[in-house]
């Protein structure tokens, strides 16, 4: 009988909740299989839904937690599909969980996210300015509540800043305010939130997505393509990224959220 040897390539995908690929590398380099050379490791940065590590750390079956995760997934899908009605319904469905001690900040964030993205999608539809403003106000309140529970929550800071800036847009401030010093003063609360977010996560895609249009609105016409991105580091301390990075982000699912 002839012996047949089948060469099988084993491919594994592992998610690490670390702040850098360097930390992840230090972890995998201690794995006996990697040390023995049986597996090689390629590491890539991956932007996950906010709060994912909290959900993954849950070791017990918790119906309330599972329901929150389910609603969050539905919010993400409704945003991707531009379903503003569903976003409103899902916002209400999170009400029973707003005081869960372990997840309160994330539940409040996702309620804010639902209203925020309902507004952004509404700009492309027939929603009235009054309706958009009401959604922004409710979203901002939820983001503020999330920050009260977790002051370092970058996603909530970015969302709150976007709500503030979009309200200024709806009110015509960027068009009608001719005094740069006064405009800077009006934008100060949002600018502070963005600076704090940039200090914590300077290359976070959602931060860049919010800041880019803001610079365009507040600086007026006549800017060269890419100039806003370069000024991110000057005004908010963000890493401006390359043109290719911005194009890749704009075409990704993250660019829609």
LINGI-V494485 format. One record per pair of residues at least 24 apart in sequence whose ideal C-beta (glycine too) atoms are under 10 Angstrom apart, sorted by the first residue. I is the first residue (numbers start at 1). J is the second residue. D is the distance in whole Angstrom. If there is no record, write none. Layout:
I/J/D
I/J/D
This chain:
10/38/9
10/39/7
11/39/9
12/39/7
12/41/9
13/46/10
14/41/9
14/43/10
15/46/7
15/48/7
15/52/8
15/53/9
15/56/8
16/43/8
16/46/9
16/53/10
17/48/9
17/52/8
17/53/4
17/54/10
17/56/7
17/57/8
18/43/10
18/45/10
18/53/10
19/201/9
20/45/8
21/45/6
21/46/10
45/203/9
47/204/8
47/205/6
47/206/8
47/249/9
47/252/9
47/253/10
47/254/6
47/257/10
48/254/10
49/73/8
49/75/10
49/76/7
49/106/10
49/110/9
49/113/10
49/155/9
49/254/10
49/257/9
50/105/10
50/106/7
50/109/6
50/110/8
50/113/8
50/146/10
50/153/8
50/154/8
50/155/4
50/156/9
50/159/10
50/206/9
50/257/10
51/103/7
51/105/8
51/106/4
51/107/9
51/109/7
51/110/8
51/153/9
51/155/9
52/106/10
54/102/7
54/103/7
54/105/9
54/106/6
55/103/9
55/106/9
57/102/10
58/102/9
58/103/10
62/100/9
62/102/9
62/103/10
64/96/8
64/97/6
64/100/7
64/103/9
65/97/9
65/100/8
65/102/8
65/103/7
67/93/9
67/94/9
67/96/8
67/97/7
68/93/9
68/94/7
68/96/9
68/97/5
68/100/8
68/103/6
68/106/8
68/107/6
68/110/8
69/103/9
71/97/8
71/107/9
71/110/7
71/111/10
71/114/9
72/106/8
72/107/9
72/109/10
72/110/5
72/113/9
72/114/9
74/114/10
75/110/6
75/111/9
75/113/6
75/114/5
75/117/8
75/118/10
75/257/9
76/110/9
76/113/9
76/114/10
76/117/9
76/253/9
76/256/9
76/257/7
78/114/8
78/117/8
78/118/9
78/121/9
79/113/8
79/114/8
79/116/9
79/117/4
79/118/8
79/120/8
79/121/7
79/253/10
79/256/7
79/257/6
80/117/9
80/121/10
80/253/7
80/256/6
80/257/7
81/121/9
81/256/10
82/117/9
82/118/10
82/120/9
82/121/5
82/122/9
82/124/7
82/125/8
82/256/9
83/118/9
83/121/8
84/114/10
84/117/9
84/118/5
84/119/9
84/120/10
84/121/5
84/122/6
84/124/10
84/125/7
84/127/7
84/131/10
84/135/9
85/118/9
86/114/9
86/118/9
87/113/9
87/114/5
87/115/7
87/116/9
87/117/6
87/118/4
87/119/9
87/121/8
87/122/10
87/135/9
88/114/7
88/115/8
88/118/6
88/135/8
88/138/10
89/114/9
90/114/5
90/118/10
91/115/6
91/118/8
91/135/9
91/138/8
91/139/9
91/142/8
94/142/9
98/142/9
98/145/8
101/149/9
103/149/10
104/145/8
104/146/8
104/148/9
104/149/5
104/150/9
105/145/8
105/146/5
105/147/8
105/148/8
105/149/4
105/150/4
105/151/10
105/153/6
105/155/10
105/156/7
106/146/7
106/149/9
106/150/8
106/153/9
106/155/9
106/156/9
107/142/9
107/145/9
107/146/8
107/149/10
108/141/9
108/142/5
108/143/8
108/144/9
108/145/4
108/146/4
108/147/9
108/148/9
108/149/7
108/150/9
108/153/9
108/156/8
109/142/7
109/143/7
109/145/9
109/146/4
109/147/9
109/149/9
109/150/9
109/153/7
109/155/6
109/156/5
109/159/7
109/160/10
110/142/8
110/146/9
110/155/10
111/138/8
111/139/8
111/141/9
111/142/4
111/143/9
111/145/8
111/146/9
112/138/8
112/139/5
112/140/7
112/141/8
112/142/3
112/143/4
112/144/8
112/145/8
112/146/7
112/147/10
112/155/9
112/156/7
112/159/6
112/160/8
112/163/8
113/139/8
113/142/8
113/143/8
113/146/10
113/155/8
113/156/9
113/159/6
113/257/8
114/138/9
114/139/8
114/142/8
115/139/4
115/140/9
115/141/9
115/142/7
115/143/9
115/159/10
115/163/9
116/140/8
116/142/8
116/143/8
116/158/10
116/159/5
116/160/9
116/162/7
116/163/6
116/166/8
116/257/10
117/159/9
117/256/9
117/257/7
119/162/9
119/163/8
119/166/7
119/167/9
119/170/9
120/162/8
120/166/8
120/256/9
120/257/9
121/256/10
123/166/8
123/169/9
123/170/9
129/170/5
129/171/9
129/172/10
130/170/9
132/166/8
132/167/9
132/169/10
132/170/6
133/163/10
133/166/9
133/167/6
133/170/6
133/171/8
135/163/9
135/166/10
136/162/9
136/163/5
136/164/8
136/165/10
136/166/6
136/167/5
136/169/10
136/170/8
137/163/8
137/167/7
138/163/9
139/163/5
139/166/9
140/164/7
140/166/9
140/167/8
143/193/9
147/193/9
147/196/10
151/196/9
152/196/9
152/197/10
152/200/7
153/197/9
153/200/9
154/193/10
154/196/8
154/197/5
154/198/9
154/199/9
154/200/5
154/201/5
154/204/6
154/206/9
154/207/7
155/197/8
155/201/9
155/204/8
155/206/7
155/207/9
156/193/9
156/197/9
157/190/10
157/192/9
157/193/4
157/194/7
157/195/9
157/196/6
157/197/4
157/198/9
157/200/8
157/201/10
157/207/9
157/210/10
158/193/7
158/194/7
158/196/10
158/197/5
158/198/9
158/201/9
158/204/7
158/206/6
158/207/5
158/208/10
158/209/9
158/210/5
158/211/9
159/193/9
159/197/10
159/206/8
159/210/8
160/189/9
160/190/8
160/193/6
160/194/10
160/197/10
161/187/9
161/189/8
161/190/4
161/191/8
161/192/8
161/193/4
161/194/5
161/195/9
161/196/9
161/197/7
161/207/9
161/210/6
161/211/9
161/214/8
161/236/10
162/190/8
162/193/9
162/194/9
162/206/9
162/207/10
162/209/9
162/210/5
162/211/9
162/213/9
162/214/8
163/190/8
163/193/10
164/188/10
164/189/6
164/190/4
164/191/9
164/193/8
164/194/10
164/214/10
165/189/10
165/190/5
165/191/9
165/193/10
165/194/9
165/210/8
165/211/9
165/213/8
165/214/5
165/217/8
165/218/8
166/190/10
166/210/10
166/213/9
166/214/9
166/217/10
168/214/9
168/217/8
168/218/9
169/213/9
169/214/9
169/217/6
169/218/10
173/217/9
173/218/9
174/214/9
174/216/9
174/217/4
174/218/6
174/219/9
174/220/8
175/217/9
175/220/9
177/218/9
180/218/9
180/219/9
183/218/6
183/219/10
184/218/9
186/218/10
187/214/8
187/217/10
187/218/7
190/214/8
191/218/10
191/235/8
191/236/7
193/236/10
194/232/9
194/235/9
194/236/5
194/237/9
194/238/8
195/235/8
195/236/5
195/237/6
195/238/9
196/236/10
196/237/9
197/236/8
197/237/9
197/238/9
198/232/8
198/233/9
198/235/9
198/236/5
198/237/4
198/238/5
198/239/8
199/236/9
199/237/6
199/238/10
201/238/9
201/239/10
202/232/9
202/233/8
202/236/9
202/237/6
202/238/5
202/239/5
202/240/9
202/241/10
203/238/7
203/239/4
203/240/9
203/241/7
203/245/9
204/238/8
204/239/9
205/241/9
205/245/9
205/246/9
205/248/9
205/249/5
205/250/10
205/252/8
205/254/5
205/255/7
205/257/10
206/249/9
206/254/7
206/255/9
206/257/7
207/232/9
207/236/8
207/238/6
207/239/9
208/232/7
208/236/10
208/238/6
208/239/8
208/240/8
208/241/6
208/245/9
208/246/7
208/249/7
208/255/10
209/246/9
209/249/7
209/250/8
209/254/8
209/255/7
209/256/10
209/257/9
210/236/10
210/238/10
211/235/8
211/236/6
211/238/6
211/240/10
212/238/9
212/240/9
212/241/10
212/246/8
212/250/10
